[in-house]
Amino acid sequence: MFERTTTRTVAFTRPFHLEGIDGLLPPGAYEIETDEEQIPGLSFTAYRRTRTSITVQTGGLGSARARQVVTIDPSQLDEALALDARPLPSE
């Protein structure tokens, strides 16, 4: 079976939360990786998503920065991006 991986970068302007990750993630650019497998037996080429992950920096000031790859629900990522794109309420 044929598999493929696509990578994209998303940017957040405000802190955000995704299930499976403790606490809020800071604003910034994040790498999103999506793995898909080809669906066999069709008369056309089609893929099904098997995994979506985000790469986050771990460790704080004074400690070594490391990267952690966390599997996420792509619909939660879409919701977080939509929330981030909303204008801030006026004061």
C-alpha positions in Angstrom: 0.0 0.0 0.0 1.3 3.4 -0.9 1.7 6.0 1.9 2.5 9.7 1.8 3.4 12.4 4.3 2.7 16.1 3.8 4.1 18.9 6.0 2.7 22.4 6.4 3.4 25.3 8.8 0.5 27.0 10.6 0.8 30.2 12.6 -1.0 31.3 15.7 -1.2 34.9 16.9 -2.5 34.0 20.4 -2.0 31.2 22.9 -4.0 28.1 22.1 -4.8 24.6 23.5 -5.1 21.2 21.8 -6.3 18.0 23.5 -3.4 15.8 24.5 -1.0 18.7 25.2 -0.8 20.0 28.8 -1.4 23.8 29.1 -1.5 26.5 26.6 0.9 26.6 23.6 2.4 30.0 22.9 1.8 32.0 19.7 4.1 31.2 16.9 4.7 28.9 13.9 4.1 25.2 14.2 4.9 22.3 11.9 1.9 20.0 11.1 2.6 16.6 9.6 -0.2 14.5 8.0 0.3 10.8 7.1 -2.1 9.3 4.6 -2.5 5.8 3.0 -3.8 5.1 -0.5 -7.3 3.5 -0.5 -6.9 0.3 -2.6 -9.4 -1.0 -5.1 -10.8 2.3 -6.4 -10.9 3.3 -10.1 -9.3 6.6 -9.0 -6.5 7.6 -6.6 -7.7 8.5 -3.1 -6.1 8.7 0.3 -7.3 8.3 3.9 -5.7 10.2 6.7 -4.0 7.9 9.2 -2.3 10.5 11.5 -1.9 14.2 12.1 0.8 15.5 14.4 2.2 18.9 15.6 5.8 19.6 16.6 6.1 21.6 19.8 9.1 23.0 21.7 9.5 21.7 25.2 11.7 23.0 28.0 11.8 26.6 29.2 14.4 29.2 29.9 17.6 27.8 31.4 17.0 24.3 30.1 17.7 22.6 26.9 15.0 23.1 24.3 13.7 19.9 22.8 11.1 19.1 20.2 8.1 16.9 20.9 5.8 15.4 18.2 2.3 15.0 19.4 -0.5 13.2 17.6 -3.6 15.5 17.4 -7.1 15.5 16.1 -7.1 17.5 12.9 -10.6 18.9 13.5 -9.4 20.4 16.9 -6.5 22.0 15.0 -9.0 23.5 12.5 -11.1 24.8 15.4 -8.0 26.3 17.2 -7.0 28.1 13.9 -10.5 29.4 13.4 -10.6 30.8 17.0 -7.2 32.4 16.5 -8.4 34.1 13.3 -11.4 35.7 15.1 -11.0 39.4 15.9 -10.5 40.2 19.5 -13.6 41.6 21.2 -13.4 45.4 21.5 -13.1 46.8 25.0 
